[in-house]
């Protein structure tokens, strides 16, 4: 599996539409057989809605395990990582409750 590097263009990641556009981009990369190395060095904050739209939904589409194998985050702050983890856990909880 070849890995592609992705770097966010913004330091404040917010809004569902922005998260959805990145998710579509990443899905195309993953469907082409690539893993994604995400450089978060310029990211200062991630909103709950952005994290849910990108990481939460992607974890449901791929499974959390596949997401962790296919998408690697680097240079990410603890607070941003926590927001992403909470979005994935929330989606996983919704699947179990359904």
Secondary structure as UniProt FT lines:
FT   STRAND          2..7
FT   STRAND          12..13
FT   HELIX           16..31
FT   TURN            32..33
FT   STRAND          34..39
FT   TURN            41..42
FT   STRAND          45..46
FT   HELIX           48..51
FT   HELIX           52..56
FT   HELIX           57..62
FT   HELIX           64..70
FT   STRAND          71..74
FT   HELIX           78..97
//
